[in-house]
Amino acid sequence: MDVGFYLGELLMQQGEVSVPGLGYFVQVRMSGYYNDNERKFYPPYHQAQFDIQSIDDDALAEYIAVKKTSPSHRPNILPKNILPT
């Protein structure tokens, strides 16, 4: 199971994600800027930051459970009596 993938998805949706017993990740918006030496404009972007402070939150575990049981992640298996013959 790729927890990092689910962590990234949830971080993009909510802006912060707690990993119980480890800490939490926060999405921070970085400002755009112009580099005079390169004569280039760099647009704003988001960066993930980590804080060791522990927050008891089961949102990540619940998100993974929902994603793993959603119909888009299960094979398309229909009972034989529903399929046309």
C-alpha positions, 0 to 999 in steps of 0.5 A, a space after each residue: 500500500 502506497 501511503 504516500 500517494 493517499 497522503 498527497 491526495 488528502 494534503 491537496 484536498 484539506 491543506 493539512 494531514 495528521 499522521 498519528 504518532 509521527 506528526 502532521 504535514 501542512 501545505 504552504 503557499 509560496 509566493 511567486 517572484 522575479 529573478 533579475 539575474 535570470 530574467 525569469 518569473 517564477 510562479 507561486 507554488 505549494 510546498 509541504 512542511 512537516 511538524 513533529 507535533 502530534 495531533 490525534 486525527 484519524 482522517 488519513 486512515 479513514 480516507 485510505 479505508 474509503 479509497 480502498 473500498 470505493 467502486 473505482 478501486 474494485 474490479 468490475 464484477 457483476 453477479 451472473 444473473 445481472 449480466 445479459 445472456 
